[in-house]
Amino acid sequence: LVAFAKLRMEEPGLLILDEPTNHINFRHIPVIAEALNEYKGAMILVSHVPEFVEKIRIDDVLDLSKSKKK
């Protein structure tokens, strides 16, 4: 949560989040989701936790599991 607070203060233009809920208590998911919803920049998010993804405002989704393999 400290890392998210720091990012919130720095306001980077791009966040790349790979499984941000892996090492946190699930009761903190709403807090992180709220902070991400207030974020104004671009975000790349990888998550396998539907409850987390459903809480975040998402404009575009690229679902790689549905892409065709060549």
Backbone hydrogen bonds in HBPLUS format (Angstrom, degrees):
<---DONOR---> <-ACCEPTOR-->    atom                        ^
c    i                          cat <-CA-CA->   ^        H-A-AA   ^      H-
h    n   atom  resd res      DA  || num        DHA   H-A  angle D-A-AA Bond
n    s   type  num  typ     dist DA aas  dist angle  dist       angle   num
A0005-ALA N   A0001-LEU O   3.01 MM   4  6.29 154.1  2.08 147.2 154.3     1
A0006-LYS N   A0002-VAL O   2.94 MM   4  6.20 155.8  2.00 149.8 156.3     2
A0007-LEU N   A0003-ALA O   2.96 MM   4  6.21 160.8  2.00 148.2 153.1     3
A0008-ARG N   A0004-PHE O   2.93 MM   4  6.07 150.7  2.02 143.1 151.5     4
A0009-MET N   A0005-ALA O   3.17 MM   4  6.46 145.9  2.29 143.1 150.7     5
A0009-MET N   A0006-LYS O   3.16 MM   3  5.25 123.4  2.50  96.8 110.2     6
A0010-GLU N   A0006-LYS O   3.03 MM   4  6.30 151.3  2.11 149.1 157.5     7
A0011-GLU N   A0007-LEU O   2.95 MM   4  5.92 146.6  2.06 151.4 157.5     8
A0042-ALA N   A0013-GLY O   3.01 MM  29  6.22 153.9  2.08 155.3 146.9     9
A0015-LEU N   A0042-ALA O   2.94 MM  27  6.40 152.5  2.02 143.8 151.9    10
A0044-ILE N   A0015-LEU O   2.80 MM  29  6.21 159.8  1.84 161.2 168.2    11
A0017-LEU N   A0044-ILE O   2.75 MM  27  6.09 170.1  1.76 173.2 174.9    12
A0046-VAL N   A0017-LEU O   2.80 MM  29  6.17 156.0  1.86 165.8 172.5    13
A0019-GLU N   A0046-VAL O   2.66 MM  27  5.47 155.6  1.72 147.7 154.8    14
A0022-ASN N   A0019-GLU O   3.17 MM   3  5.66 171.2  2.18 122.2 123.3    15
A0028-HIS N   A0025-ASN O   2.89 MM   3  5.69 165.2  1.91 126.1 131.1    16
A0029-ILE N   A0026-PHE O   3.25 MM   3  5.38 161.5  2.29 104.6 110.2    17
A0031-VAL N   A0028-HIS O   3.07 MM   3  5.27 120.8  2.44 103.5 118.3    18
A0032-ILE N   A0028-HIS O   3.08 MM   4  6.40 162.9  2.11 161.6 166.0    19
A0033-ALA N   A0029-ILE O   2.86 MM   4  6.00 166.5  1.88 159.9 164.3    20
A0034-GLU N   A0030-PRO O   2.95 MM   4  6.02 156.8  2.00 141.8 147.6    21
A0035-ALA N   A0031-VAL O   3.13 MM   4  6.38 159.5  2.17 145.2 150.3    22
A0036-LEU N   A0032-ILE O   2.93 MM   4  6.21 156.9  1.99 152.5 159.0    23
A0037-ASN N   A0033-ALA O   2.90 MM   4  6.10 147.5  2.00 147.0 156.1    24
A0038-GLU N   A0034-GLU O   3.18 MM   4  6.44 136.0  2.39 141.5 152.0    25
A0038-GLU N   A0035-ALA O   3.27 MM   3  5.27 133.6  2.50  94.1 106.1    26
A0039-TYR N   A0036-LEU O   3.17 MM   3  4.97 146.6  2.29  94.8 104.8    27
A0052-PHE N   A0049-VAL O   2.96 MM   3  5.46 134.9  2.17 113.6 125.3    28
A0053-VAL N   A0049-VAL O   3.15 MM   4  6.49 163.5  2.17 155.5 159.9    29
A0054-GLU N   A0050-PRO O   2.88 MM   4  5.95 161.5  1.92 155.0 159.1    30
A0055-LYS N   A0052-PHE O   3.11 MM   3  5.45 145.1  2.24 106.7 116.5    31
A0056-ILE N   A0053-VAL O   3.17 MM   3  5.46 162.9  2.20 111.4 116.7    32
A0066-LYS N   A0063-ASP O   3.21 MM   3  5.83 159.9  2.25 113.9 119.6    33
A0067-SER N   A0064-LEU O   3.25 MM   3  5.20 165.1  2.27 102.5 107.0    34
